[in-house]
Amino acid sequence: MVKAVPQLEYLFNPSSIALVGASRQPIKWGSIVLGNIIKGGYKGKVYPINPKAEKIQDLKCYPNVKKIPAEVDLSIIAAPAVDVRISEIIEDCAEKNVKAAIVISSGFGETGEKGKRAEEELVSSARKANIRFVGPNSMGIFSASANLHALMPTVRPLKGDVSFVSQSGNLGVQTLDRGVQLGVGFNLFVSSGNEADLHCEDYINYFRQDPETKIILSYIEGLKDGVGFMDVARETTKKKPIIAFKAGETEAGASAALSHTGSLTGSSRIYDSVFKQVGVIKAENTEDMLDFALAFKQPLPKGRKVAILTRGGGWGVVTADACDKAGIELPKIPKEIFEELDKVLPLYWSKNNPIDSVALINPYAHIDILKIIKKWKDVDGLIILGGLDEFYSSFLTKIGVDDSIVKLQEELLEEYIKEMIEIAEDWGKPVFAVVVTLLDKSRGVQLLNEHNIPVYYSPERAVKAFSKLIEWKEYLKKFQNSSDKIF
């Protein structure tokens, strides 16, 4: 088993930070990272290091780390490797008893033989000093509990319970940004860079033990310690889901990964086998990562049987097809449930699962339908399609209907969604919503996001994500003490 790294606590929860390479030039990373830390609300001490400046962004500068008149937990190194030897900065940090470092600087193992030698020198200096470091070639970290936005881009992630290690900085921070739009909040994030010292599995091991982390994401180009990863993943997935996107599976992708972070990749068949053995949920793209993270906000299903509620027959057919391909069953409606539904739905409703309400727009009727479905014992979850955004009120506005009627429609929609949330939370089974009109600012979608009901923008994505809940639930059955709750 990979050993815990105590220095990671200083990485994600530092009481003080030295930023080596702080700059007065706003287009320099040393300026942008400093600004992100300050504007992000970090409450600890920040010490900019620049021998040519007295102050940067109203903070007193120091010529080097050794001159700081206080303890330093974390050093962020943004100085260009062409200007200084990064290993010498690490040696300065050692004299100051710095615990952890983030090496943003690039120009190491990803660039060729000369860079590899510089990276080896960096690792040697850090090990002598007992300093554990992220990178090099990292884009920084985010820690919700510390209000620490030590990132190169000006991204402001939502705070939440997802922790993410990414071997690509750009992909990682853009996933954080996309999470804002989809309602996925993050607790911890690290752009692991070249992983010259700390590896992917070290961060996952930390996330495993972190009580604020419930769901783990990982973007992987290559693993330097495959056995270590398997050991950590096997222990982690007994309690928390790991969702991993393995890239570099083609010859072109593998070549790009080698020049990007210096990662040596393996065949997709090897990774597929490894993930299956240790319970890792495989994402096929970045969209999957966030979709699956949303899914794991919900309770795990007991089995594979799902009810579908739709306001349009076509969407019901598409969803049924997707369920069949994913091995998800659509049980027949039992007599007692059928009779109750038949009293509420129009005469020409589908009379089957998927339950097609044939464009029924009465929100009170839909609340009654949800309450009836809740009584259906032989179903393990529900997918709701349509009627959850402001499409209808938007349509009324376009055709010139009086504003008071539009407002009433919006109020009814909100009332319906609040009732839906209450029913879903009391039911204890997974409920997924599908909105196909892409009105991201819809009040209904916001409410669903706030209450951890996942919203998807196509039925295929919803079904695929639902299938991953089933996959992990079935993996957990191997362990006697498995729980329906993620903790």
Phi, psi and omega in degrees: 000136177298133181286147175295148180250102184299333181295341180295335176295324177286334177291312186269342180224058182284146174270345179205149185225134168256129178251102181275125184099016176302140187228151175273348181275118187298341181270001179270145179298327179295338174273317183294315180297317179299315179298320179296320179297314182293310183289338179285348175095017177300132187261351180281183180280139178235127183240103176290138178248114177201111184292349184254005183229146175271320179218144172224127182050045176067014177249138179295136180263157177232149183291331176201172184297325183297336183276353179292127185274037181199170179290149178231125179274317189229134174247126175255120186253108181245010179288138179298133182294342179283340183266327183221161172273115183298328179298328177291324176296319177299321178296321174298318179298324179298318179296333181268000180062037175293140186270322186215160181217154171241118180260100177283329182309140177249183181099031183244230187301339181283352187254351181131194187297316180299317178295323178296320179295320178296323179292319178298321177296319178298314180297318180299315180297318182293321181292323176298327184269356185059035175258127175261139186225153174270138175101210357292184179067037180262156174253012171105193183224165171225136176225114183295317184294330180266000187051040186255109177253068180272065186239152176288308178283162180272067180261139177239089183294153167292145175275139181193209186242016178262130174244144196219126170246128184232131176277001171237124179292311181300311180299320182296308184290329177288332173291321174301316181294319178295328178300328177299318181289327185264352180086024177262117181260148185244144175262311179224147174216140173220129170272105193280349175061223184284347181056046178293330180242281179285134183252168179312313184292335176295317180291318179298321178298322177293315179300323180303321184267355182277118184294339181274350179264124179249333184224138184240131174247148176212127170259122188238130170256330178191154180244129180275337178226082184299319180295318178299318178299315181298318180298313181293315181298319181299319178289321185292315187288356171287339185236325185226141178285139170251123177250117186238134173252111179263115178255177181075031183276338177265168178299320180293318180293321179296320178296318179294321180296321181297319180279344184275304181233004182078017184278135171267125185261165176241174182291154180297327181295322179295312181294321177302317180294316180298311181301317181295319181297322188253009173081019178280134177277121183273125171263141181265350179196176182293327177300317178301317184306310181287321177302315182289323177300318176300317183300320185284005170284342185264161175298156177282142179286151177286328182211209187249012186262128186231143170260144177240127176243120184226153176262000180217134185300320182300316180295327177295319179297314180300317181292320178298318177300314181297320178297316181299317179294330181270001180077023178263131185270146174247094184292154176290150181285124179293158188305313184294325178287319179303314183297322178291317178298321183297335179282337186259323186277159176300159183303327186261026176293168190295335181058031179200176175255115015294143177272107181261113181276008176044061174064024175296123185252359179290111184296329180292324176296320180292326175297317177298320179299316180297320179295325177290315179300325179301332180280349185284103187287327186271039177221143188253358180180174184220136172244122182252127181244123173083162177078013185246000180237192185260027182301315185291316179294327176296320178297317179299320179297317183296328182267007172086020177292146182306139183303326181296325179288320177299315180298318178299318179298318179295321179294320178295320178299314181296320178298317179298315183292322177297319176296319179299316179298315180298316179297315181297316182293326180283331184292320180078016176238155183293133176236123179246145178245145176236124178237120186253003183264356173058036174269083188299333184269008180303134177299323179299315179296320178300315180298317179297316178300316182297334182252021172062025171267114186294138178245126180242157185254014168199149178296327180299318179294320179297314181294317179300316179294319179300321181297333180285330172298316179297316181302313182288322177302316181291327175295319182294337180298343178291342185248129186301323186263024179295152183233155175283346183258142176270132182215000000 
